[in-house]
Amino acid sequence: MTINARNKGHNYERKIAKEWQKLGWITARTSRLASPELDAKKVDLVDTDPFFIQCKAVEQGINYHKLLLEMPYSNENDNVIFHKRSKTEIVVMSKDVFYKLIKKIFDHEEK
């Protein structure tokens, strides 16, 4: 990995952390300094409960299945990957996590 690729990745992590802060997770920040232990476990942002977030800013394909499995398993937090390629950004999660979110939306609307 070149220095530019490393900087690109770190910049993307900071960008996503700022977006989460604007969404209400005001203490969201990168794990590089906040939690080296989580950073080593492929979690790039902290204070984003109920999610563990991995950020990728690379042009090549990513093995999302493998990466999701490498992230920590937790009953409290679900694993999510943010991936930026060129100008397109996507969010990847397991089907179970997606359905859990959908169920929360509909449970909320019924009340």
PDB file as gemmi writes it, atoms N, CA and C in Angstrom:
CRYST1    1.000    1.000    1.000  90.00  90.00  90.00 P 1                      
ATOM      1  N   MET A   1       0.840  -1.167   0.000  1.00  0.00           N  
ATOM      2  CA  MET A   1       0.000   0.000   0.000  1.00  0.00           C  
ATOM      3  C   MET A   1       0.894   1.242   0.000  1.00  0.00           C  
ATOM      4  N   THR A   2       0.610   2.148  -0.891  1.00  0.00           N  
ATOM      5  CA  THR A   2       1.400   3.371  -0.950  1.00  0.00           C  
ATOM      6  C   THR A   2       0.902   4.366   0.087  1.00  0.00           C  
ATOM      7  N   ILE A   3       1.709   5.394   0.308  1.00  0.00           N  
ATOM      8  CA  ILE A   3       1.329   6.441   1.260  1.00  0.00           C  
ATOM      9  C   ILE A   3       0.022   7.095   0.821  1.00  0.00           C  
ATOM     10  N   ASN A   4      -0.133   7.350  -0.487  1.00  0.00           N  
ATOM     11  CA  ASN A   4      -1.363   7.982  -0.968  1.00  0.00           C  
ATOM     12  C   ASN A   4      -2.580   7.102  -0.702  1.00  0.00           C  
ATOM     13  N   ALA A   5      -2.457   5.798  -0.899  1.00  0.00           N  
ATOM     14  CA  ALA A   5      -3.564   4.879  -0.640  1.00  0.00           C  
ATOM     15  C   ALA A   5      -3.899   4.874   0.851  1.00  0.00           C  
ATOM     16  N   ARG A   6      -2.881   4.917   1.670  1.00  0.00           N  
ATOM     17  CA  ARG A   6      -3.086   4.946   3.124  1.00  0.00           C  
ATOM     18  C   ARG A   6      -3.808   6.226   3.532  1.00  0.00           C  
ATOM     19  N   ASN A   7      -3.356   7.358   2.995  1.00  0.00           N  
ATOM     20  CA  ASN A   7      -4.006   8.643   3.280  1.00  0.00           C  
ATOM     21  C   ASN A   7      -5.448   8.648   2.780  1.00  0.00           C  
ATOM     22  N   LYS A   8      -5.667   8.082   1.603  1.00  0.00           N  
ATOM     23  CA  LYS A   8      -7.018   8.006   1.043  1.00  0.00           C  
ATOM     24  C   LYS A   8      -7.931   7.233   1.991  1.00  0.00           C  
ATOM     25  N   GLY A   9      -7.450   6.123   2.509  1.00  0.00           N  
ATOM     26  CA  GLY A   9      -8.229   5.325   3.450  1.00  0.00           C  
ATOM     27  C   GLY A   9      -8.510   6.067   4.743  1.00  0.00           C  
ATOM     28  N   HIS A  10      -7.498   6.720   5.295  1.00  0.00           N  
ATOM     29  CA  HIS A  10      -7.680   7.476   6.540  1.00  0.00           C  
ATOM     30  C   HIS A  10      -8.640   8.642   6.333  1.00  0.00           C  
ATOM     31  N   ASN A  11      -8.525   9.320   5.198  1.00  0.00           N  
ATOM     32  CA  ASN A  11      -9.432  10.434   4.898  1.00  0.00           C  
ATOM     33  C   ASN A  11     -10.870   9.949   4.793  1.00  0.00           C  
ATOM     34  N   TYR A  12     -11.069   8.772   4.184  1.00  0.00           N  
ATOM     35  CA  TYR A  12     -12.416   8.221   4.055  1.00  0.00           C  
ATOM     36  C   TYR A  12     -12.986   7.859   5.428  1.00  0.00           C  
ATOM     37  N   GLU A  13     -12.167   7.297   6.295  1.00  0.00           N  
ATOM     38  CA  GLU A  13     -12.614   6.992   7.655  1.00  0.00           C  
ATOM     39  C   GLU A  13     -13.075   8.267   8.358  1.00  0.00           C  
ATOM     40  N   ARG A  14     -12.298   9.335   8.255  1.00  0.00           N  
ATOM     41  CA  ARG A  14     -12.665  10.601   8.899  1.00  0.00           C  
ATOM     42  C   ARG A  14     -13.951  11.165   8.294  1.00  0.00           C  
ATOM     43  N   LYS A  15     -14.113  11.038   6.983  1.00  0.00           N  
ATOM     44  CA  LYS A  15     -15.322  11.521   6.310  1.00  0.00           C  
ATOM     45  C   LYS A  15     -16.555  10.795   6.840  1.00  0.00           C  
ATOM     46  N   ILE A  16     -16.485   9.472   6.924  1.00  0.00           N  
ATOM     47  CA  ILE A  16     -17.625   8.690   7.405  1.00  0.00           C  
ATOM     48  C   ILE A  16     -17.892   9.009   8.881  1.00  0.00           C  
ATOM     49  N   ALA A  17     -16.845   9.180   9.684  1.00  0.00           N  
ATOM     50  CA  ALA A  17     -17.029   9.546  11.101  1.00  0.00           C  
ATOM     51  C   ALA A  17     -17.772  10.877  11.212  1.00  0.00           C  
ATOM     52  N   LYS A  18     -17.410  11.854  10.396  1.00  0.00           N  
ATOM     53  CA  LYS A  18     -18.098  13.160  10.422  1.00  0.00           C  
ATOM     54  C   LYS A  18     -19.554  13.020  10.010  1.00  0.00           C  
ATOM     55  N   GLU A  19     -19.836  12.163   9.038  1.00  0.00           N  
ATOM     56  CA  GLU A  19     -21.217  11.936   8.623  1.00  0.00           C  
ATOM     57  C   GLU A  19     -22.024  11.336   9.777  1.00  0.00           C  
ATOM     58  N   TRP A  20     -21.424  10.378  10.502  1.00  0.00           N  
ATOM     59  CA  TRP A  20     -22.116   9.769  11.636  1.00  0.00           C  
ATOM     60  C   TRP A  20     -22.342  10.793  12.747  1.00  0.00           C  
ATOM     61  N   GLN A  21     -21.376  11.685  12.945  1.00  0.00           N  
ATOM     62  CA  GLN A  21     -21.556  12.742  13.946  1.00  0.00           C  
ATOM     63  C   GLN A  21     -22.761  13.611  13.586  1.00  0.00           C  
ATOM     64  N   LYS A  22     -22.898  13.942  12.314  1.00  0.00           N  
ATOM     65  CA  LYS A  22     -24.040  14.745  11.873  1.00  0.00           C  
ATOM     66  C   LYS A  22     -25.361  14.002  12.024  1.00  0.00           C  
ATOM     67  N   LEU A  23     -25.314  12.661  11.996  1.00  0.00           N  
ATOM     68  CA  LEU A  23     -26.518  11.853  12.158  1.00  0.00           C  
ATOM     69  C   LEU A  23     -26.896  11.645  13.631  1.00  0.00           C  
ATOM     70  N   GLY A  24     -26.055  12.129  14.547  1.00  0.00           N  
ATOM     71  CA  GLY A  24     -26.376  12.042  15.969  1.00  0.00           C  
ATOM     72  C   GLY A  24     -25.399  11.258  16.817  1.00  0.00           C  
ATOM     73  N   TRP A  25     -24.469  10.570  16.211  1.00  0.00           N  
ATOM     74  CA  TRP A  25     -23.428   9.850  16.966  1.00  0.00           C  
ATOM     75  C   TRP A  25     -22.285  10.844  17.192  1.00  0.00           C  
ATOM     76  N   ILE A  26     -22.489  11.792  18.081  1.00  0.00           N  
ATOM     77  CA  ILE A  26     -21.585  12.943  18.186  1.00  0.00           C  
ATOM     78  C   ILE A  26     -20.169  12.582  18.624  1.00  0.00           C  
ATOM     79  N   THR A  27     -19.989  11.418  19.249  1.00  0.00           N  
ATOM     80  CA  THR A  27     -18.639  11.020  19.676  1.00  0.00           C  
ATOM     81  C   THR A  27     -17.987  10.032  18.709  1.00  0.00           C  
ATOM     82  N   ALA A  28     -18.634   9.767  17.568  1.00  0.00           N  
ATOM     83  CA  ALA A  28     -18.045   8.841  16.584  1.00  0.00           C  
ATOM     84  C   ALA A  28     -16.683   9.366  16.141  1.00  0.00           C  
ATOM     85  N   ARG A  29     -15.712   8.457  16.055  1.00  0.00           N  
ATOM     86  CA  ARG A  29     -14.364   8.839  15.612  1.00  0.00           C  
ATOM     87  C   ARG A  29     -13.640   7.594  15.123  1.00  0.00           C  
ATOM     88  N   THR A  30     -12.488   7.805  14.529  1.00  0.00           N  
ATOM     89  CA  THR A  30     -11.742   6.664  14.000  1.00  0.00           C  
ATOM     90  C   THR A  30     -11.131   5.867  15.153  1.00  0.00           C  
ATOM     91  N   SER A  31     -10.966   4.589  14.909  1.00  0.00           N  
ATOM     92  CA  SER A  31     -10.447   3.699  15.957  1.00  0.00           C  
ATOM     93  C   SER A  31      -8.928   3.698  16.025  1.00  0.00           C  
ATOM     94  N   ARG A  32      -8.257   4.267  15.038  1.00  0.00           N  
ATOM     95  CA  ARG A  32      -6.791   4.199  15.026  1.00  0.00           C  
ATOM     96  C   ARG A  32      -6.184   4.695  16.332  1.00  0.00           C  
ATOM     97  N   LEU A  33      -6.696   5.807  16.848  1.00  0.00           N  
ATOM     98  CA  LEU A  33      -6.193   6.319  18.128  1.00  0.00           C  
ATOM     99  C   LEU A  33      -7.108   5.963  19.283  1.00  0.00           C  
ATOM    100  N   ALA A  34      -8.407   5.928  19.037  1.00  0.00           N  
ATOM    101  CA  ALA A  34      -9.378   5.722  20.112  1.00  0.00           C  
ATOM    102  C   ALA A  34      -9.348   4.298  20.660  1.00  0.00           C  
ATOM    103  N   SER A  35      -9.164   3.318  19.777  1.00  0.00           N  
ATOM    104  CA  SER A  35      -9.182   1.925  20.229  1.00  0.00           C  
ATOM    105  C   SER A  35      -8.325   1.055  19.310  1.00  0.00           C  
ATOM    106  N   PRO A  36      -7.015   1.026  19.544  1.00  0.00           N  
ATOM    107  CA  PRO A  36      -6.153   0.180  18.720  1.00  0.00           C  
ATOM    108  C   PRO A  36      -6.594  -1.283  18.701  1.00  0.00           C  
ATOM    109  N   GLU A  37      -7.217  -1.745  19.791  1.00  0.00           N  
ATOM    110  CA  GLU A  37      -7.693  -3.126  19.844  1.00  0.00           C  
ATOM    111  C   GLU A  37      -8.800  -3.350  18.804  1.00  0.00           C  
ATOM    112  N   LEU A  38      -9.774  -2.447  18.730  1.00  0.00           N  
ATOM    113  CA  LEU A  38     -10.822  -2.578  17.714  1.00  0.00           C  
ATOM    114  C   LEU A  38     -10.253  -2.366  16.314  1.00  0.00           C  
ATOM    115  N   ASP A  39      -9.324  -1.439  16.184  1.00  0.00           N  
ATOM    116  CA  ASP A  39      -8.699  -1.196  14.878  1.00  0.00           C  
ATOM    117  C   ASP A  39      -8.040  -2.472  14.362  1.00  0.00           C  
ATOM    118  N   ALA A  40      -7.385  -3.203  15.231  1.00  0.00           N  
ATOM    119  CA  ALA A  40      -6.734  -4.456  14.831  1.00  0.00           C  
ATOM    120  C   ALA A  40      -7.754  -5.524  14.437  1.00  0.00           C  
ATOM    121  N   LYS A  41      -8.999  -5.365  14.899  1.00  0.00           N  
ATOM    122  CA  LYS A  41     -10.065  -6.320  14.584  1.00  0.00           C  
ATOM    123  C   LYS A  41     -10.899  -5.871  13.374  1.00  0.00           C  
ATOM    124  N   LYS A  42     -10.365  -4.923  12.599  1.00  0.00           N  
ATOM    125  CA  LYS A  42     -10.984  -4.442  11.375  1.00  0.00           C  
ATOM    126  C   LYS A  42     -12.224  -3.584  11.616  1.00  0.00           C  
ATOM    127  N   VAL A  43     -12.260  -2.891  12.750  1.00  0.00           N  
ATOM    128  CA  VAL A  43     -13.314  -1.920  13.027  1.00  0.00           C  
ATOM    129  C   VAL A  43     -12.673  -0.541  12.936  1.00  0.00           C  
ATOM    130  N   ASP A  44     -13.144   0.282  11.996  1.00  0.00           N  
ATOM    131  CA  ASP A  44     -12.499   1.570  11.737  1.00  0.00           C  
ATOM    132  C   ASP A  44     -13.081   2.740  12.516  1.00  0.00           C  
ATOM    133  N   LEU A  45     -14.336   2.615  12.971  1.00  0.00           N  
ATOM    134  CA  LEU A  45     -14.964   3.697  13.727  1.00  0.00           C  
ATOM    135  C   LEU A  45     -15.444   3.190  15.078  1.00  0.00           C  
ATOM    136  N   VAL A  46     -15.373   4.041  16.097  1.00  0.00           N  
ATOM    137  CA  VAL A  46     -15.884   3.716  17.421  1.00  0.00           C  
ATOM    138  C   VAL A  46     -17.017   4.667  17.771  1.00  0.00           C  
ATOM    139  N   ASP A  47     -17.799   4.273  18.764  1.00  0.00           N  
ATOM    140  CA  ASP A  47     -18.967   5.040  19.211  1.00  0.00           C  
ATOM    141  C   ASP A  47     -20.011   5.172  18.109  1.00  0.00           C  
ATOM    142  N   THR A  48     -20.218   4.075  17.388  1.00  0.00           N  
ATOM    143  CA  THR A  48     -21.235   4.010  16.332  1.00  0.00           C  
ATOM    144  C   THR A  48     -22.240   2.895  16.627  1.00  0.00           C  
ATOM    145  N   ASP A  49     -22.402   2.582  17.918  1.00  0.00           N  
ATOM    146  CA  ASP A  49     -23.335   1.516  18.300  1.00  0.00           C  
ATOM    147  C   ASP A  49     -24.726   1.827  17.741  1.00  0.00           C  
ATOM    148  N   PRO A  50     -25.404   0.858  17.224  1.00  0.00           N  
ATOM    149  CA  PRO A  50     -25.220  -0.578  17.333  1.00  0.00           C  
ATOM    150  C   PRO A  50     -24.489  -1.198  16.145  1.00  0.00           C  
ATOM    151  N   PHE A  51     -23.496  -0.499  15.602  1.00  0.00           N  
ATOM    152  CA  PHE A  51     -22.774  -1.014  14.438  1.00  0.00           C  
ATOM    153  C   PHE A  51     -21.270  -0.993  14.668  1.00  0.00           C  
ATOM    154  N   PHE A  52     -20.593  -2.011  14.124  1.00  0.00           N  
ATOM    155  CA  PHE A  52     -19.150  -1.986  13.920  1.00  0.00           C  
ATOM    156  C   PHE A  52     -18.963  -1.615  12.453  1.00  0.00           C  
ATOM    157  N   ILE A  53     -18.143  -0.596  12.191  1.00  0.00           N  
ATOM    158  CA  ILE A  53     -18.010  -0.085  10.829  1.00  0.00           C  
ATOM    159  C   ILE A  53     -16.584  -0.238  10.327  1.00  0.00           C  
ATOM    160  N   GLN A  54     -16.462  -0.787   9.135  1.00  0.00           N  
ATOM    161  CA  GLN A  54     -15.204  -0.891   8.395  1.00  0.00           C  
ATOM    162  C   GLN A  54     -15.345   0.013   7.180  1.00  0.00           C  
ATOM    163  N   CYS A  55     -14.339   0.825   6.904  1.00  0.00           N  
ATOM    164  CA  CYS A  55     -14.354   1.749   5.763  1.00  0.00           C  
ATOM    165  C   CYS A  55     -13.286   1.336   4.757  1.00  0.00           C  
ATOM    166  N   LYS A  56     -13.671   1.290   3.492  1.00  0.00           N  
ATOM    167  CA  LYS A  56     -12.736   0.945   2.427  1.00  0.00           C  
ATOM    168  C   LYS A  56     -12.844   1.989   1.320  1.00  0.00           C  
ATOM    169  N   ALA A  57     -11.734   2.549   0.921  1.00  0.00           N  
ATOM    170  CA  ALA A  57     -11.677   3.495  -0.195  1.00  0.00           C  
ATOM    171  C   ALA A  57     -10.657   2.951  -1.194  1.00  0.00           C  
ATOM    172  N   VAL A  58     -11.060   1.901  -1.887  1.00  0.00           N  
ATOM    173  CA  VAL A  58     -10.165   1.241  -2.845  1.00  0.00           C  
ATOM    174  C   VAL A  58     -10.927   0.960  -4.127  1.00  0.00           C  
ATOM    175  N   GLU A  59     -10.194   0.912  -5.231  1.00  0.00           N  
ATOM    176  CA  GLU A  59     -10.807   0.691  -6.539  1.00  0.00           C  
ATOM    177  C   GLU A  59     -11.018  -0.788  -6.847  1.00  0.00           C  
ATOM    178  N   GLN A  60     -10.177  -1.637  -6.294  1.00  0.00           N  
ATOM    179  CA  GLN A  60     -10.322  -3.070  -6.597  1.00  0.00           C  
ATOM    180  C   GLN A  60     -11.506  -3.657  -5.834  1.00  0.00           C  
ATOM    181  N   GLY A  61     -11.906  -4.830  -6.273  1.00  0.00           N  
ATOM    182  CA  GLY A  61     -12.992  -5.530  -5.605  1.00  0.00           C  
ATOM    183  C   GLY A  61     -12.599  -5.962  -4.204  1.00  0.00           C  
ATOM    184  N   ILE A  62     -13.587  -6.122  -3.367  1.00  0.00           N  
ATOM    185  CA  ILE A  62     -13.366  -6.534  -1.983  1.00  0.00           C  
ATOM    186  C   ILE A  62     -14.176  -7.799  -1.742  1.00  0.00           C  
ATOM    187  N   ASN A  63     -13.605  -8.725  -1.017  1.00  0.00           N  
ATOM    188  CA  ASN A  63     -14.328  -9.919  -0.620  1.00  0.00           C  
ATOM    189  C   ASN A  63     -15.131  -9.571   0.635  1.00  0.00           C  
ATOM    190  N   TYR A  64     -16.338  -9.044   0.414  1.00  0.00           N  
ATOM    191  CA  TYR A  64     -17.170  -8.576   1.524  1.00  0.00           C  
ATOM    192  C   TYR A  64     -17.514  -9.694   2.497  1.00  0.00           C  
ATOM    193  N   HIS A  65     -17.793 -10.879   1.977  1.00  0.00           N  
ATOM    194  CA  HIS A  65     -18.153 -12.000   2.854  1.00  0.00           C  
ATOM    195  C   HIS A  65     -17.019 -12.281   3.837  1.00  0.00           C  
ATOM    196  N   LYS A  66     -15.801 -12.360   3.333  1.00  0.00           N  
ATOM    197  CA  LYS A  66     -14.642 -12.636   4.171  1.00  0.00           C  
ATOM    198  C   LYS A  66     -14.437 -11.519   5.197  1.00  0.00           C  
ATOM    199  N   LEU A  67     -14.520 -10.279   4.735  1.00  0.00           N  
ATOM    200  CA  LEU A  67     -14.286  -9.142   5.622  1.00  0.00           C  
ATOM    201  C   LEU A  67     -15.338  -9.076   6.733  1.00  0.00           C  
ATOM    202  N   LEU A  68     -16.601  -9.298   6.408  1.00  0.00           N  
ATOM    203  CA  LEU A  68     -17.648  -9.296   7.434  1.00  0.00           C  
ATOM    204  C   LEU A  68     -17.381 -10.371   8.488  1.00  0.00           C  
ATOM    205  N   LEU A  69     -16.902 -11.533   8.039  1.00  0.00           N  
ATOM    206  CA  LEU A  69     -16.608 -12.617   8.981  1.00  0.00           C  
ATOM    207  C   LEU A  69     -15.372 -12.336   9.834  1.00  0.00           C  
ATOM    208  N   GLU A  70     -14.436 -11.546   9.315  1.00  0.00           N  
ATOM    209  CA  GLU A  70     -13.218 -11.206  10.068  1.00  0.00           C  
ATOM    210  C   GLU A  70     -13.485 -10.156  11.145  1.00  0.00           C  
ATOM    211  N   MET A  71     -14.548  -9.398  10.985  1.00  0.00           N  
ATOM    212  CA  MET A  71     -14.892  -8.384  11.981  1.00  0.00           C  
ATOM    213  C   MET A  71     -15.450  -9.079  13.221  1.00  0.00           C  
ATOM    214  N   PRO A  72     -15.422  -8.411  14.371  1.00  0.00           N  
ATOM    215  CA  PRO A  72     -15.873  -9.054  15.605  1.00  0.00           C  
ATOM    216  C   PRO A  72     -17.352  -9.434  15.552  1.00  0.00           C  
ATOM    217  N   TYR A  73     -17.673 -10.530  16.225  1.00  0.00           N  
ATOM    218  CA  TYR A  73     -19.079 -10.894  16.408  1.00  0.00           C  
ATOM    219  C   TYR A  73     -19.530 -10.321  17.744  1.00  0.00           C  
ATOM    220  N   SER A  74     -20.712  -9.713  17.748  1.00  0.00           N  
ATOM    221  CA  SER A  74     -21.244  -9.135  18.972  1.00  0.00           C  
ATOM    222  C   SER A  74     -22.762  -9.230  18.947  1.00  0.00           C  
ATOM    223  N   ASN A  75     -23.355  -9.521  20.091  1.00  0.00           N  
ATOM    224  CA  ASN A  75     -24.813  -9.497  20.192  1.00  0.00           C  
ATOM    225  C   ASN A  75     -25.344  -8.068  20.163  1.00  0.00           C  
ATOM    226  N   GLU A  76     -24.500  -7.100  20.496  1.00  0.00           N  
ATOM    227  CA  GLU A  76     -24.927  -5.703  20.560  1.00  0.00           C  
ATOM    228  C   GLU A  76     -24.710  -4.946  19.256  1.00  0.00           C  
ATOM    229  N   ASN A  77     -23.642  -5.260  18.536  1.00  0.00           N  
ATOM    230  CA  ASN A  77     -23.287  -4.508  17.336  1.00  0.00           C  
ATOM    231  C   ASN A  77     -23.308  -5.386  16.097  1.00  0.00           C  
ATOM    232  N   ASP A  78     -23.763  -4.804  14.989  1.00  0.00           N  
ATOM    233  CA  ASP A  78     -23.781  -5.490  13.702  1.00  0.00           C  
ATOM    234  C   ASP A  78     -22.679  -4.932  12.811  1.00  0.00           C  
ATOM    235  N   ASN A  79     -22.087  -5.806  11.998  1.00  0.00           N  
ATOM    236  CA  ASN A  79     -20.980  -5.426  11.120  1.00  0.00           C  
ATOM    237  C   ASN A  79     -21.487  -4.822   9.819  1.00  0.00           C  
ATOM    238  N   VAL A  80     -20.875  -3.687   9.457  1.00  0.00           N  
ATOM    239  CA  VAL A  80     -21.248  -2.960   8.250  1.00  0.00           C  
ATOM    240  C   VAL A  80     -19.972  -2.470   7.574  1.00  0.00           C  
ATOM    241  N   ILE A  81     -19.943  -2.548   6.247  1.00  0.00           N  
ATOM    242  CA  ILE A  81     -18.791  -2.068   5.479  1.00  0.00           C  
ATOM    243  C   ILE A  81     -19.233  -0.906   4.590  1.00  0.00           C  
ATOM    244  N   PHE A  82     -18.504   0.196   4.659  1.00  0.00           N  
ATOM    245  CA  PHE A  82     -18.673   1.311   3.738  1.00  0.00           C  
ATOM    246  C   PHE A  82     -17.562   1.187   2.700  1.00  0.00           C  
ATOM    247  N   HIS A  83     -17.912   1.213   1.418  1.00  0.00           N  
ATOM    248  CA  HIS A  83     -16.912   1.077   0.361  1.00  0.00           C  
ATOM    249  C   HIS A  83     -17.097   2.184  -0.660  1.00  0.00           C  
ATOM    250  N   LYS A  84     -16.017   2.941  -0.861  1.00  0.00           N  
ATOM    251  CA  LYS A  84     -16.006   4.004  -1.864  1.00  0.00           C  
ATOM    252  C   LYS A  84     -15.106   3.567  -3.006  1.00  0.00           C  
ATOM    253  N   ARG A  85     -15.683   3.559  -4.207  1.00  0.00           N  
ATOM    254  CA  ARG A  85     -14.921   3.263  -5.422  1.00  0.00           C  
ATOM    255  C   ARG A  85     -15.243   4.375  -6.409  1.00  0.00           C  
ATOM    256  N   SER A  86     -14.216   5.093  -6.843  1.00  0.00           N  
ATOM    257  CA  SER A  86     -14.402   6.279  -7.688  1.00  0.00           C  
ATOM    258  C   SER A  86     -15.379   7.212  -6.981  1.00  0.00           C  
ATOM    259  N   LYS A  87     -16.506   7.496  -7.612  1.00  0.00           N  
ATOM    260  CA  LYS A  87     -17.461   8.427  -7.004  1.00  0.00           C  
ATOM    261  C   LYS A  87     -18.670   7.716  -6.412  1.00  0.00           C  
ATOM    262  N   THR A  88     -18.656   6.402  -6.424  1.00  0.00           N  
ATOM    263  CA  THR A  88     -19.781   5.633  -5.910  1.00  0.00           C  
ATOM    264  C   THR A  88     -19.453   5.081  -4.534  1.00  0.00           C  
ATOM    265  N   GLU A  89     -20.408   5.207  -3.622  1.00  0.00           N  
ATOM    266  CA  GLU A  89     -20.248   4.642  -2.285  1.00  0.00           C  
ATOM    267  C   GLU A  89     -21.392   3.667  -2.033  1.00  0.00           C  
ATOM    268  N   ILE A  90     -21.048   2.534  -1.433  1.00  0.00           N  
ATOM    269  CA  ILE A  90     -22.058   1.548  -1.074  1.00  0.00           C  
ATOM    270  C   ILE A  90     -21.874   1.149   0.388  1.00  0.00           C  
ATOM    271  N   VAL A  91     -22.916   0.567   0.943  1.00  0.00           N  
ATOM    272  CA  VAL A  91     -22.863   0.010   2.292  1.00  0.00           C  
ATOM    273  C   VAL A  91     -23.222  -1.459   2.170  1.00  0.00           C  
ATOM    274  N   VAL A  92     -22.418  -2.321   2.795  1.00  0.00           N  
ATOM    275  CA  VAL A  92     -22.610  -3.767   2.719  1.00  0.00           C  
ATOM    276  C   VAL A  92     -22.842  -4.310   4.121  1.00  0.00           C  
ATOM    277  N   MET A  93     -23.846  -5.175   4.232  1.00  0.00           N  
ATOM    278  CA  MET A  93     -24.146  -5.848   5.496  1.00  0.00           C  
ATOM    279  C   MET A  93     -24.749  -7.200   5.175  1.00  0.00           C  
ATOM    280  N   SER A  94     -24.835  -8.056   6.166  1.00  0.00           N  
ATOM    281  CA  SER A  94     -25.457  -9.357   5.950  1.00  0.00           C  
ATOM    282  C   SER A  94     -26.963  -9.176   5.750  1.00  0.00           C  
ATOM    283  N   LYS A  95     -27.583 -10.165   5.154  1.00  0.00           N  
ATOM    284  CA  LYS A  95     -29.029 -10.139   4.959  1.00  0.00           C  
ATOM    285  C   LYS A  95     -29.742 -10.074   6.309  1.00  0.00           C  
ATOM    286  N   ASP A  96     -29.245 -10.790   7.299  1.00  0.00           N  
ATOM    287  CA  ASP A  96     -29.866 -10.772   8.627  1.00  0.00           C  
ATOM    288  C   ASP A  96     -29.874  -9.369   9.228  1.00  0.00           C  
ATOM    289  N   VAL A  97     -28.771  -8.648   9.077  1.00  0.00           N  
ATOM    290  CA  VAL A  97     -28.692  -7.278   9.595  1.00  0.00           C  
ATOM    291  C   VAL A  97     -29.671  -6.382   8.835  1.00  0.00           C  
ATOM    292  N   PHE A  98     -29.726  -6.536   7.531  1.00  0.00           N  
ATOM    293  CA  PHE A  98     -30.641  -5.735   6.722  1.00  0.00           C  
ATOM    294  C   PHE A  98     -32.094  -5.973   7.147  1.00  0.00           C  
ATOM    295  N   TYR A  99     -32.472  -7.238   7.312  1.00  0.00           N  
ATOM    296  CA  TYR A  99     -33.838  -7.561   7.724  1.00  0.00           C  
ATOM    297  C   TYR A  99     -34.135  -7.037   9.131  1.00  0.00           C  
ATOM    298  N   LYS A 100     -33.133  -7.064  10.009  1.00  0.00           N  
ATOM    299  CA  LYS A 100     -33.311  -6.522  11.359  1.00  0.00           C  
ATOM    300  C   LYS A 100     -33.641  -5.025  11.280  1.00  0.00           C  
ATOM    301  N   LEU A 101     -32.946  -4.312  10.397  1.00  0.00           N  
ATOM    302  CA  LEU A 101     -33.220  -2.879  10.224  1.00  0.00           C  
ATOM    303  C   LEU A 101     -34.618  -2.650   9.654  1.00  0.00           C  
ATOM    304  N   ILE A 102     -34.996  -3.444   8.670  1.00  0.00           N  
ATOM    305  CA  ILE A 102     -36.323  -3.322   8.077  1.00  0.00           C  
ATOM    306  C   ILE A 102     -37.400  -3.582   9.137  1.00  0.00           C  
ATOM    307  N   LYS A 103     -37.187  -4.606   9.944  1.00  0.00           N  
ATOM    308  CA  LYS A 103     -38.152  -4.932  10.993  1.00  0.00           C  
ATOM    309  C   LYS A 103     -38.277  -3.772  11.982  1.00  0.00           C  
ATOM    310  N   LYS A 104     -37.164  -3.142  12.355  1.00  0.00           N  
ATOM    311  CA  LYS A 104     -37.212  -1.999  13.274  1.00  0.00           C  
ATOM    312  C   LYS A 104     -38.002  -0.840  12.667  1.00  0.00           C  
ATOM    313  N   ILE A 105     -37.849  -0.621  11.376  1.00  0.00           N  
ATOM    314  CA  ILE A 105     -38.591   0.455  10.705  1.00  0.00           C  
ATOM    315  C   ILE A 105     -40.088   0.179  10.794  1.00  0.00           C  
ATOM    316  N   PHE A 106     -40.504  -1.029  10.455  1.00  0.00           N  
ATOM    317  CA  PHE A 106     -41.923  -1.361  10.460  1.00  0.00           C  
ATOM    318  C   PHE A 106     -42.472  -1.446  11.886  1.00  0.00           C  
ATOM    319  N   ASP A 107     -41.694  -1.931  12.844  1.00  0.00           N  
ATOM    320  CA  ASP A 107     -42.136  -1.968  14.234  1.00  0.00           C  
ATOM    321  C   ASP A 107     -42.371  -0.548  14.746  1.00  0.00           C  
ATOM    322  N   HIS A 108     -41.492   0.361  14.342  1.00  0.00           N  
ATOM    323  CA  HIS A 108     -41.603   1.758  14.755  1.00  0.00           C  
ATOM    324  C   HIS A 108     -42.850   2.398  14.142  1.00  0.00           C  
ATOM    325  N   GLU A 109     -43.128   2.109  12.862  1.00  0.00           N  
ATOM    326  CA  GLU A 109     -44.267   2.711  12.181  1.00  0.00           C  
ATOM    327  C   GLU A 109     -45.593   2.220  12.733  1.00  0.00           C  
ATOM    328  N   GLU A 110     -45.638   0.999  13.272  1.00  0.00           N  
ATOM    329  CA  GLU A 110     -46.877   0.426  13.781  1.00  0.00           C  
ATOM    330  C   GLU A 110     -47.284   1.045  15.115  1.00  0.00           C  
ATOM    331  N   LYS A 111     -46.361   1.657  15.834  1.00  0.00           N  
ATOM    332  CA  LYS A 111     -46.657   2.193  17.170  1.00  0.00           C  
ATOM    333  C   LYS A 111     -47.208   3.593  17.102  1.00  0.00           C  
TER     334      LYS A 111                                                      
END                                                                             
